[in-house]
């Protein structure tokens, strides 16, 4: 498989020279093209080629020998690629929203625990064993929830961004997958 990515930003074109349709799919999956898993190598090459491209106007061109082309297979493969990019884009989007939701929930619980701990401190916890326990419990819990929640929001959600950005590019370009000959 040869990667020939256009350097011109206005075309936003990614072109691959394939020897056969099977270059797109996993060697271990023998199901029909409509259900077959995509090759990790193929996806990695697309990721590298799409890295400097914007999500708008991206076009994926797959070139095969003229004698090996089959329009029926190409239509099925286009659908399979579009389905894969759509599925993974929505899965990653859902994962990012889940991480952000968890982070904000933890931050909110941390702030609530801090407010409760503040009220307990004003009740003089040295006079009551239960109030003393609440201070010992709530203060570290509040800080833990606050910092871990911020970690989820700032760092863990950002870890998803690279993959999410790639799949957004490819999801937006699913109508611009073309086959050609060499």
C-alpha positions as CSV (number, residue, x, y, z in Angstrom):
1,X,0.0,0.0,0.0
2,X,1.5,3.3,-1.0
3,X,0.5,6.6,0.5
4,X,0.3,9.6,-1.8
5,X,-1.2,12.5,0.1
6,X,-1.6,15.7,-1.8
7,X,0.3,18.6,-0.2
8,X,-2.1,21.3,-1.6
9,X,-4.4,22.4,1.2
10,X,-7.2,23.5,-1.1
11,X,-7.7,20.0,-2.5
12,X,-7.7,18.2,0.9
13,X,-7.1,14.9,-1.0
14,X,-5.8,11.6,0.4
15,X,-4.8,9.1,-2.2
16,X,-3.8,5.5,-1.8
17,X,-2.5,3.0,-4.3
18,X,-3.9,-0.4,-3.4
19,X,-3.0,-3.8,-5.0
20,X,-6.5,-5.2,-4.1
21,X,-9.6,-4.5,-2.1
22,X,-8.4,-6.7,0.6
23,X,-5.7,-4.1,1.5
24,X,-8.5,-2.1,3.1
25,X,-9.5,-5.0,5.4
26,X,-8.1,-7.1,8.2
27,X,-6.4,-10.3,6.9
28,X,-7.9,-12.3,9.7
29,X,-11.6,-11.4,9.0
30,X,-13.0,-13.5,6.2
31,X,-16.6,-12.0,6.3
32,X,-18.0,-10.2,3.3
33,X,-16.9,-6.6,2.6
34,X,-20.1,-5.3,4.1
35,X,-19.2,-6.6,7.5
36,X,-15.5,-7.0,7.5
37,X,-13.2,-5.2,10.0
38,X,-11.0,-2.6,8.5
39,X,-7.2,-3.1,8.6
40,X,-5.4,-1.4,11.4
41,X,-2.6,-0.6,8.9
42,X,-5.1,1.0,6.5
43,X,-6.6,3.1,9.3
44,X,-3.2,4.1,10.6
45,X,-2.2,5.3,7.1
46,X,-5.3,7.3,6.7
47,X,-4.8,8.9,10.1
48,X,-1.2,9.9,9.2
49,X,-2.4,11.3,5.8
50,X,-5.3,13.1,7.4
51,X,-3.3,14.6,10.2
52,X,-2.6,17.9,8.5
53,X,-6.0,18.2,6.7
54,X,-9.0,20.1,7.9
55,X,-12.4,18.4,8.3
56,X,-13.9,20.3,5.4
57,X,-13.7,19.0,1.9
58,X,-11.5,16.0,2.6
59,X,-11.6,13.4,-0.2
60,X,-10.3,9.8,0.0
61,X,-9.2,8.4,-3.3
62,X,-8.4,4.7,-3.5
63,X,-6.7,3.5,-6.7
64,X,-6.6,-0.1,-7.9
65,X,-5.4,-1.9,-11.1
66,X,-8.0,-1.4,-13.8
67,X,-8.4,-5.1,-14.4
68,X,-9.2,-5.8,-10.7
69,X,-11.9,-3.2,-10.3
70,X,-15.5,-4.2,-9.4
71,X,-18.2,-1.5,-9.1
72,X,-20.4,-3.7,-6.9
73,X,-17.5,-4.2,-4.5
74,X,-16.7,-0.6,-4.5
75,X,-20.2,0.5,-3.6
76,X,-20.2,-2.0,-0.7
77,X,-16.8,-0.9,0.5
78,X,-17.8,2.8,0.3
79,X,-20.8,2.0,2.5
80,X,-18.6,-0.1,4.9
81,X,-16.1,2.8,5.2
82,X,-18.8,5.3,5.8
83,X,-20.5,3.1,8.4
84,X,-17.1,2.6,10.2
85,X,-16.3,6.3,10.3
86,X,-19.8,7.2,11.5
87,X,-19.9,4.5,14.2
88,X,-16.6,5.4,15.6
89,X,-17.2,9.2,15.5
90,X,-20.4,8.8,17.4
91,X,-18.8,6.3,19.9
92,X,-16.0,8.7,20.6
93,X,-18.3,11.7,20.9
94,X,-20.4,9.8,23.4
95,X,-17.3,8.8,25.3
96,X,-16.1,12.4,25.5
97,X,-19.5,13.6,26.7
98,X,-19.4,10.9,29.3
99,X,-16.0,11.9,30.6
100,X,-17.1,15.6,30.7
101,X,-20.3,14.7,32.5
102,X,-18.3,12.6,35.1
103,X,-15.8,15.4,35.5
104,X,-18.4,18.1,36.1
105,X,-20.4,15.8,38.5
106,X,-17.2,15.2,40.5
107,X,-16.4,18.9,40.6
108,X,-20.0,19.7,41.8
109,X,-19.9,17.0,44.5
110,X,-16.5,18.3,45.6
111,X,-17.9,21.8,46.0
112,X,-20.9,20.5,47.8
113,X,-18.6,18.6,50.2
114,X,-16.6,21.7,50.8
115,X,-19.7,23.7,51.6
116,X,-20.9,21.0,54.0
117,X,-17.5,20.8,55.6
118,X,-17.5,24.6,56.1
119,X,-20.9,24.5,57.9
120,X,-19.6,21.6,60.1
121,X,-16.5,23.6,61.1
122,X,-18.7,26.5,62.2
123,X,-20.6,24.1,64.5
124,X,-17.4,23.4,66.6
125,X,-16.7,19.8,65.7
126,X,-14.4,19.4,68.8
127,X,-17.6,19.1,70.9
128,X,-19.2,16.3,68.9
129,X,-17.7,13.1,67.6
130,X,-20.0,12.9,64.6
131,X,-19.2,16.4,63.5
132,X,-15.5,15.7,64.0
133,X,-15.7,12.6,61.8
134,X,-17.6,14.6,59.1
135,X,-14.7,17.2,58.9
136,X,-12.1,14.4,58.7
137,X,-14.2,12.7,56.0
138,X,-15.5,15.7,54.0
139,X,-12.3,17.8,53.6
140,X,-10.2,15.2,51.8
141,X,-13.2,13.9,49.9
142,X,-14.0,17.4,48.7
143,X,-10.4,18.1,47.5
144,X,-10.2,14.6,45.9
145,X,-13.5,15.1,44.0
146,X,-12.6,18.6,42.9
147,X,-9.1,17.7,41.6
148,X,-10.1,14.4,40.0
149,X,-13.1,16.1,38.4
150,X,-10.9,18.8,36.9
151,X,-8.5,16.0,35.7
152,X,-11.4,14.4,33.9
153,X,-12.4,17.7,32.3
154,X,-9.0,19.1,31.4
155,X,-6.9,16.1,30.6
156,X,-8.9,12.9,30.1
157,X,-11.4,14.6,27.7
158,X,-8.5,15.9,25.7
159,X,-7.0,12.5,25.3
160,X,-10.1,11.6,23.2
161,X,-9.8,14.7,21.0
162,X,-7.1,13.3,18.5
163,X,-9.2,10.2,17.6
164,X,-12.4,12.2,17.7
165,X,-11.0,14.9,15.3
166,X,-9.8,12.2,12.9
167,X,-13.2,10.4,12.8
168,X,-15.0,13.7,12.5
169,X,-12.9,14.5,9.4
170,X,-13.6,11.0,7.9
171,X,-17.3,11.1,8.9
172,X,-17.7,14.5,7.2
173,X,-16.0,13.1,4.0
174,X,-17.9,9.8,3.8
175,X,-19.6,11.0,0.6
176,X,-16.2,11.8,-1.0
177,X,-14.7,8.3,-1.1
178,X,-13.8,7.5,-4.6
179,X,-12.2,4.6,-6.5
180,X,-10.0,5.0,-9.5
181,X,-7.6,3.1,-11.6
182,X,-3.9,3.1,-12.2
